């Protein structure tokens, strides 16, 4: 297996690929909503501090496990400790659950991108457009299939010739698009029906200036948990991705430096997503329009904002959904690769066979996800109080339950069974400096497990 294992060509290839996996839909449709709701600058400061501590610790641990073992998530945990095999199984099941519904959402993005590309942005902004689309049977399935096919083609080409090359091209394009849209968003100005002029810079202040109105211990803790949850899910932690990518990292790559660069990429894109979304929504819909997140924000609220912009709105909508499509594909590529690498290591499969098998399974399950909004529609109340369908149930089980459990297990394994030195020695094996070594030890043994347990308890409604 060691001979067949591919690697990233250099540290830049690794960083861009790992950052690409982290920069996904969550940065774009959830971060701006939480930032606007949870006190703007207060949320940003907490998020940044958590990225430098909590996020840094979990990123470092998973990448180090991957590079040390040279194994996929399915087999890496067992190699560390025979009793940790269930963690590896869960770390393989998580991306396998996420991939089908991620492709379904990716199909929605393609549909909107095509609408704006063909000059039909005004139609996409009409009431009922999104619900009519997902409740249709053939269209969502077709778009989901196209998205899955694009993902499959990239992963088929391997680590360096597929994932790395794609990331090196797409990530700079994504950053440029985010910057262009963010700057444009700041220049917006609009007079509402109430004759009040609202500007993009006023919306920017909502994002960056701390709003401490009514902040007490309860709201502060709530903001802390929101920021922690957003960071945890955003960084691709506990999805097997970082272990798989770490196993492709060259031995002479500075691991700690790479982790820092991934943090900067992910946090920077998340912040710029806030700059893109919050000022634009505020200008045209006011504060009351800033209450949507997830699909509601991306596929309902923002098209209405683009419509309000007039002629340039269609162009901006096209650029926006192109950017979202890039972010979605880079994430889905990493999700598929995490499963494929597990099949290759665990079942001794060749890459092509593994990719085709996993993609076939994802297609069948993705079909059920698409039908969950029409032929198989039902409503189910989740333990956290949300009401959802097939997609929401899969998202809840994988993200809210299994991911925190895997990360808690990783903290116990590294912090208490193997010892933090297992990771710190791997990070410094070429003589590199580990400036946050003491912080890592305290976080992995004591702080991170408690924070993850809080996330898990919140998810189950406690």
N, C-alpha and C positions, 0 to 999 in steps of 0.2 A: 504493500500500500504506500509505503514511504516513497518508492520510486515513481509512482504514478501521480503523487500529489503535486499539483501545480502551485505556483506562488505569484503574488503580485510582483511586478518588475522592480518597484522601488517604493519608498515611503510615501511619495506623492500619490502613487496609484492606490496604495492602501487607504490613505486618509480620504481621498476623494470618493472611493468606493464605500467606505464605512460612513462617511458623512452623507453620502447620497442615500444610504439606507435609512439614516436617521431623519433626513429631511423628507417628510411625507405629508399626507393630508392633515394629520393632527396639528402640525405647525401652522397650517393655513386656515383651518376652519374652527379650531378650538382655542388656540393661544390668544388670538385677538379678542374673542368673546370673554374669556376669563380675565384678561388684562383690563378690559373695559368695566367688567362687573366688580372686580375685586380691588378697586382703588388705584388703578393705573400704575403710577410709579412705585407704590407699595408692593404690588404684585411683582413688578420687574426686579426690584431689589431682592426680594425673597427668592425669586426664580434664579437670579444670578448667583446668589450665595449657595443655593442648593446645587447648582450646576458645578460649582467649584469644590463641593464637598461630597454630597450624596451621589450625584451623577458621576463624578470623577472616580469614586471608589468602585462603583458597580461596573463602569466601563473598563477600568484597569483590570479588575478581577477576571472578567469574562474573556477579554483579549489575551491575557496572560495564560489562562487555562487552555485556550485554543492553541497558542504558539508552543506552550510547554508539551502538550500531549500530541500535537499534530493530528488531532482527531476532530470529527464532527461532533455536534452536541449530543447525538444519540450514543456515541461511544466514549466521549471524553470523560464524562463523570464516572463511568465504570472503571476507566483506566486510573482515575485518581483514587477511587475507593470502591470496592465491590458493592458495598451497601448503598452507594449513591446511584446505582443504576436507574432506579425509578425517576430520579431527577432528569437523567438523560432522555428517558422515554417521554416525559412531560415536555422537555425542551424541544423535542421533535414534533410532538402532537400540536403544540401551540402554533407554529407557523403553518402546519397542515390545516388547522382550523381557520386561520386568518386568510390564507391565500385565496380561497374561493370567493369570500365576500369582498375582499379587497379588489379582486378582478371585476366583480359586479359593480362596485363603486367606480372603478376605473372606466368601465363601460359608460357610466353616466357622464363622466368627464369628457370622453370622446364625443358623445352625443352633443353636448353643449359646445365643445370646440368646433365641431362641424357646423353647428347652427350659426355661430358667429363668423366662421370662415366663409360661409356662403351668404352672408349678409342678412341672416334671419334672426338677429339678436333681439329685435323688437318682439317677435313671436315668442322667444324663449322667456321674456319677461312677463308674459301675460299670466293672470291667475289660472291655475290648473294645469299649466304646461308640464311641470315636473311630475305631478301626480298622474296625469294622463299618460305620460311616457312610461313611468315605472309600472303602471297597472296594465299596460299593453303586454302581450305575450311575446311576439317575435323580436321586437326592437331591442329590449334590454338583453335578451339572450345573444343576439347578433353582436352587439357592442361589447358584451362581456367576453365573447369568444375572440374578437379582434384583439382586445387588450391582453388576454391570456396568451394569444399567439405571439404578440410582440415580445412579451416577457420571456416566453419559451425560446424564441430565436436567439435572444441575447445570451441566455444561460447555456444553451447548446454549444456555443462557441468557447466556453470555458472561462477560467478566471482571468488570465491576462489578455487574451484576444477577444473576450466577450464583455465581461463585467467591467474590467478596468478600462478598456478602450471606450466603452459606452459612457462610463462615469466621467472620464477625462474630457469628453466632448460636451456632454449634457450639463454637468455641474456649472461650468463657466457660463453657459447660455442661460441656465436657470437663475444664477446670481444676477446677471445683466438684466434679465426681464424683471426680476423682483425690484431691483434698484430703479429701473425706468418707471415702473408703475407706482412705486412708493413716492418718488419725487413728484410725479404728476399728481398724485393724490394730495400732496401738500399744497399744490397751487390752486386747488379747486375753490370755488366760491359760488354760493347760490342763495337766492332770496326765496324763502318759503312762503306758503300760503298765508302765514301770519305776518308777512312783511319783515321778518327778521332775517338779516344776512348772516349766514353761517359760512365759515371758512375752514379750509383744510388744516391750517395751523391751530385753530381752536380745537379741532378734533385730535391733533397731535398732542396738545397739552393734556387732553383727557387720558392719553396713553402714558405719558411720561411723568406728569406731575402727581405726586402722592395725594390722594383724596382721603383724608383721615376723618371725614365726617361720620360720626356714629361708630367709629372703630373702638371696640372693646376687646377683651380677651377672647371672647367667643368668635367674633368676626375675624380676628387676627389668626386664630388657630384654623378657622375655615379657609382663609386665604392661603395659609401655609400648606394645608392638605391639598388644596387645588393645585398649587404650584408644584408640589411634590409629585402628585399624580400625573400632571401634564409632562413634567420632565422625565419621569419614569417611562411613560408610554412613548414619548417622543424619541428617546435615545436608542430605541430598538433593543433595550435590555430584556433579558429573559425570553427572547424569541429564538435563541439559537444562532442568530445571525453573527453576533460578535465573536462567538466561539469559532464558528466556521471561518469567518474572515481572519481571525487571529491565527488559525491553523495554516493559512496561506501567507502569513507575514514572514518575511525573511529574518533570519536570526540576528543580523547586524543592524536591523531597524531600531531606532530609538522609540521604544514603546510608550514611555511617559510623554515624550514630546508629541507623538501622534495622538494620544488621548486628549492632550490640551488643544490641539488643532481641531479635532472632531467637536469638542465642546464649543469652540469659537464658531465653527460653521453652523452647528445646530442652533445655538442661541442667537447668532446673528440673523439667520434666516427667519427664525421665529419672531424676533423683534421687527424685522422688515415686513413680515406678514402683517403685524399689527399696524405698521405705518401705512401699508397698502390699504387695509380694510377699514380701520376705525375712522380716519378722517373722511374717507369717501362716504361711508354710511352715515356719519354724523352730518355732513354737509347737506345731503339730500333727504335724509329721513329723520334727522334729529336724534336726540338721546333715546327716544322711545323705539327707534329702529335698530338699536344696538343690542337687542335682547335675544337674537337668534344665534345659534351655533350649529356646528355639524352640517348635514345636508341642507337644512333650512337656510343657513347663512349663505352657503355657496351656490345652491341651485334655485333659491327663491328670492332672497334679499338682494344679493349682489347683481343679478340680472336687472332688477328694478332700478338699482343705482346706475348701472350702465345706460339704461333707457333714458333716465333723467339727464344724462350728459349730452344728449343730442347726437349729432353725426359722428363725433369722435368716440362715442360710447361703444359702437359696434367694433371699432378697431381695438379699443382698450379691452373689451370683453374677449376678443380673439387672442390677444397677447396674454391676458390673464389665464384663460383656460389652457393655452399652450404651456404656460409655466406650470400650472397645476398638473397637467398631463405628464410633463417631465418628472415632476416630484413623485407622482404616483407610480410611474414605471420604474424609477430607480429603487423605490421601496419594494415593489413587487418582485423585482429581480433578486433582491437580497433575501426576500422571504422564500422564494422558490429555491434559491441556492442553498439555504439552510437545510431544507428538506432533502434536496438532491445529494448534498454532501453526506447526510446521515444515511441515505440509502446506499451510497457508494461505499461507505466505511462499514456500515452494519450488515449489509447483505452482499457485499463484494460485487456490486453492479458496475458496469461501464456507464460513463456519463450519459451517453445518448439514450440508453435504455432507461436509466433512472429519470431523466428529464421527461421522456415521453410517458412513462408510467405515472409519475406524479402529476403531470399536466392533464392526463386523462381523468384521474381521480378528481382533480380540482375542477375540471369541466363539468363532471356529473354533479358534484356538490354545488358548484356555481349555478347550475341549472335550477336546482332546488331553491337557492337563494333568490334568483330572479322570479321564480314562480311564487315565492312567498309574498309578493306584492299583488298577485292576481289570483291564479287558480288555487294556490295553497294558502291564501291569506287567512290569518287568525291573529288574535291579540292575546298577549300573555304578560302578566304583571311580574316583573323581576323583583328579587329581594331588595334591591335598592330603590324600589318604587316606580321605576320607569316601565312604560308599557311598550312592548316591542313585538317584532315578528321573527322569522328565522334568522335573518342577518343580525338583529339585535341580541338574540339569545347566544349565537355563536361568538359575537363580540364580547358579551358579558362574561361568558365562561372562560374564554381564552385570555382576555385582557384583565378583567377584574378579579378573577379567582386564580387561574393557573399561573399567570405571570408573577404575581407577588409570592406565591408558594415556592416557585422555582428559585426566585431571588433570595428568599429567606433561607432556603436549603443551601444555596451557594454561599451565603454569608456564614452559616454554621460550619459548612465544610471547610472553607478557607480560613475562617477566623478561629475556629476551635479544634477541628480535627487535623487538618494539614498544618495549620499555623500560618499567620500572615506572611512569614518569610518565604513561603512557597511562591507567592506572587511577587513580593519585593525583590527576591533574588533573581527571578526571571526578568524583571524590569531593569535590573542593574547588571546583568551578566556580562555586558560589554564595557563595563566601567562607567555607564551613564549615571548622572545624578538623579536622585529621587527626592525632590524638594518637599513633597508632601507625604513623605514616608510615615511620619508620626501620625499625621491626620488619617492616612489610609488605615493604619492599624486600629486606631480608636473607632473609626467609622465602621469597618468591616466586622469588628467584634461586638460592638455595643450599640452604636447609634442607628446604623442602617437597618439592622433586623427589627428594631422597635418601630422605626418609621414605616417599614414595609408591613409590619403587623397592623399598624393603624390603618394603612391603605386597605388591607384585606378586610378588617373589621367594618370599615365604612362601606365596602362593596357589598357585604352581606347584610347591611342595614342596621348594624349595631352602633 
